[in-house]
Amino acid sequence: MHKAVTPNTRAIILNSPHNPTGKVFTRREMETIADILANVASPSCVVISDEVYKYIIHSPPKEEESQSELRQGQIIHGNGHSHKEAIACPGHVHFASLPGMWDRTITISSAGKTFSATGWQVGWCIGPKTLISSIHQLIPYVQFCASTVIQEALARALPRADLPYEGFTNYYEYLKDKYTRKRDALALALKRAGFTVPDYEYVPGGGFFIFARIGEEISNALPKERINVPNAAAPGGIARKDWALCQWLAEERGVLCIPASPFFSKERAVEGASDDFVRIAFCKTDETIEAAASAFMSLQKVHQAHAPPLSNAAEVNNTDTDKEKSKAAALELLDERV
């Protein structure tokens, strides 16, 4: 990063927890970024800190989790500003809270991710007046006005989210518990099917995606004639393994995942850096995750029997009930586009 940042750098985009990998940047890593910003970049360079998944850190960094517990509810002073630390964000570090970074940071949050209202494009950004005023001027030319009803709903929901909810001390604790259970259910299904997933006992993670590595058995089940064929929508115009697998799963298993290659630069995707990865969402109903698990397990049968791919998604299961579940998976496992 020292090599990439120069006095001509205008902005650094930081996304933690990260989409699509789920990586949670540690305080030490963020302090390194802050040091580069202060000593290498020009004084006008700012950080755009995308923190939309901060309430969904399902596997906090161990060292940061313990520090968060110590700091919870304390008043933090820095740069002449003081505030209470955000409720129930164990493991998350607000970049703007680092020494000297408030005046150089635009922090972005999303109601869509936190309150399961994606698509409404309602959120907020926080920062010094010198940075926020320009955003106020620009927004009317980009999105004239977000839904008034949704804005009002968000204004009412935020204070209520701090109150006890469904047996938890607040809504955010409930959210973390719910997504942790869904993550574990999907991760188990993926591992059994032949994917490799992060070990969240040791690897910090946030958001509601699993960035899974395509295992050898999954690769062998994928028809070879689908790989490296022309596809105008794919990076570089070629459907590499990640793209081919996702298209095959959609057409033959009724499960929609997201190939990794669109998250990489075109150059890196063409090199093959994204070939072995797919992004799979667990922000779904338990029934949808169960249906997806059944569809993923059918890949093992294809590999073991060396059978040709099924002709349609409805043939994944034998009973009419399972057919309906498979159709539901096809509709719901598509990651939301915001």
LINVEN-V461804 format. One record per backbone hydrogen bond with DSSP energy under -1.0 kcal/mol. NH is the residue of the N-H (numbers start at 1). CO is the residue of the C=O. E is the energy in kcal/mol with one decimal. If there is no record, write none. Layout:
nh=NH co=CO e=E
nh=NH co=CO e=E
This chain:
nh=5 co=1 e=-2.4
nh=9 co=6 e=-2.0
nh=12 co=46 e=-2.3
nh=14 co=48 e=-2.4
nh=16 co=50 e=-1.4
nh=18 co=23 e=-2.4
nh=22 co=18 e=-2.6
nh=30 co=26 e=-2.3
nh=31 co=27 e=-2.6
nh=32 co=28 e=-1.6
nh=33 co=29 e=-1.9
nh=34 co=30 e=-2.6
nh=35 co=31 e=-2.2
nh=36 co=32 e=-2.0
nh=37 co=33 e=-2.4
nh=38 co=34 e=-2.2
nh=39 co=35 e=-2.2
nh=40 co=36 e=-2.5
nh=41 co=36 e=-1.8
nh=45 co=42 e=-1.7
nh=46 co=10 e=-1.8
nh=47 co=104 e=-3.1
nh=48 co=12 e=-2.5
nh=49 co=106 e=-2.6
nh=50 co=14 e=-3.3
nh=51 co=108 e=-2.3
nh=54 co=51 e=-1.7
nh=56 co=53 e=-2.1
nh=58 co=56 e=-1.2
nh=59 co=205 e=-2.2
nh=65 co=61 e=-2.7
nh=66 co=62 e=-1.7
nh=67 co=63 e=-1.4
nh=68 co=64 e=-2.4
nh=69 co=65 e=-1.7
nh=70 co=66 e=-1.4
nh=71 co=67 e=-2.0
nh=72 co=68 e=-1.5
nh=74 co=71 e=-2.8
nh=76 co=83 e=-2.4
nh=78 co=81 e=-2.2
nh=81 co=78 e=-2.2
nh=83 co=76 e=-1.3
nh=85 co=74 e=-1.2
nh=92 co=89 e=-2.2
nh=97 co=94 e=-1.7
nh=98 co=95 e=-1.7
nh=101 co=98 e=-2.2
nh=104 co=101 e=-1.3
nh=105 co=102 e=-1.3
nh=106 co=47 e=-2.7
nh=107 co=126 e=-2.9
nh=108 co=49 e=-2.8
nh=109 co=124 e=-2.9
nh=111 co=122 e=-2.2
nh=114 co=110 e=-1.3
nh=115 co=111 e=-2.9
nh=117 co=112 e=-1.7
nh=120 co=117 e=-1.5
nh=124 co=109 e=-1.8
nh=126 co=107 e=-2.4
nh=131 co=128 e=-1.5
nh=132 co=128 e=-2.4
nh=133 co=129 e=-2.3
nh=136 co=132 e=-2.2
nh=137 co=133 e=-1.5
nh=138 co=134 e=-1.6
nh=139 co=135 e=-2.6
nh=141 co=138 e=-2.0
nh=142 co=139 e=-1.6
nh=143 co=139 e=-2.8
nh=151 co=147 e=-2.2
nh=152 co=148 e=-2.3
nh=153 co=149 e=-2.3
nh=154 co=150 e=-2.4
nh=155 co=151 e=-2.2
nh=156 co=152 e=-1.8
nh=157 co=153 e=-2.3
nh=158 co=154 e=-2.3
nh=160 co=156 e=-1.1
nh=161 co=157 e=-2.2
nh=163 co=160 e=-1.6
nh=165 co=168 e=-2.0
nh=168 co=165 e=-2.3
nh=171 co=161 e=-2.2
nh=174 co=170 e=-1.5
nh=175 co=171 e=-2.5
nh=176 co=172 e=-2.3
nh=177 co=173 e=-2.2
nh=178 co=174 e=-2.6
nh=179 co=175 e=-2.4
nh=180 co=176 e=-2.1
nh=181 co=177 e=-1.9
nh=182 co=178 e=-1.9
nh=183 co=179 e=-2.7
nh=184 co=180 e=-2.3
nh=185 co=181 e=-2.0
nh=186 co=182 e=-2.4
nh=187 co=183 e=-3.0
nh=188 co=184 e=-2.2
nh=189 co=185 e=-1.7
nh=190 co=186 e=-2.5
nh=191 co=187 e=-2.5
nh=192 co=188 e=-2.3
nh=193 co=189 e=-1.6
nh=194 co=190 e=-1.1
nh=195 co=190 e=-2.8
nh=196 co=213 e=-2.3
nh=200 co=198 e=-1.0
nh=202 co=199 e=-1.9
nh=203 co=199 e=-2.7
nh=205 co=59 e=-2.0
nh=206 co=22 e=-1.3
nh=207 co=56 e=-1.7
nh=210 co=280 e=-2.8
nh=212 co=210 e=-1.1
nh=212 co=278 e=-2.1
nh=213 co=196 e=-3.0
nh=214 co=276 e=-3.3
nh=219 co=215 e=-2.3
nh=220 co=216 e=-2.3
nh=221 co=217 e=-1.5
nh=222 co=218 e=-1.3
nh=226 co=223 e=-1.9
nh=227 co=224 e=-1.5
nh=228 co=239 e=-2.7
nh=231 co=237 e=-2.6
nh=234 co=231 e=-1.1
nh=237 co=234 e=-2.6
nh=239 co=229 e=-3.0
nh=240 co=238 e=-1.3
nh=244 co=240 e=-3.0
nh=245 co=241 e=-2.7
nh=246 co=242 e=-1.9
nh=247 co=243 e=-2.3
nh=248 co=244 e=-2.4
nh=249 co=245 e=-3.0
nh=250 co=246 e=-1.9
nh=251 co=247 e=-2.3
nh=252 co=248 e=-3.1
nh=253 co=249 e=-1.8
nh=255 co=249 e=-1.7
nh=258 co=279 e=-2.4
nh=260 co=277 e=-1.4
nh=263 co=260 e=-2.1
nh=264 co=261 e=-1.6
nh=269 co=265 e=-2.6
nh=270 co=266 e=-2.5
nh=271 co=267 e=-1.6
nh=273 co=268 e=-2.2
nh=275 co=272 e=-1.2
nh=277 co=274 e=-1.6
nh=278 co=212 e=-2.0
nh=279 co=258 e=-3.2
nh=280 co=210 e=-2.2
nh=282 co=208 e=-2.2
nh=284 co=282 e=-1.5
nh=289 co=285 e=-2.1
nh=290 co=286 e=-2.3
nh=291 co=287 e=-2.2
nh=292 co=288 e=-2.5
nh=293 co=289 e=-2.4
nh=294 co=290 e=-2.0
nh=295 co=291 e=-2.0
nh=296 co=292 e=-2.8
nh=297 co=293 e=-2.3
nh=298 co=294 e=-1.2
nh=299 co=296 e=-1.5
nh=302 co=298 e=-1.6
nh=303 co=299 e=-2.2
nh=304 co=300 e=-2.8
nh=305 co=301 e=-2.3
nh=306 co=302 e=-1.1
nh=307 co=302 e=-1.2
nh=315 co=312 e=-1.6
nh=316 co=313 e=-1.5
nh=323 co=319 e=-1.9
nh=324 co=320 e=-2.0
nh=325 co=321 e=-1.9
nh=326 co=322 e=-2.3
nh=327 co=323 e=-2.1
nh=328 co=324 e=-2.2
nh=329 co=325 e=-2.3
nh=330 co=326 e=-1.8
nh=331 co=327 e=-1.6
nh=332 co=328 e=-2.5
nh=333 co=329 e=-2.5
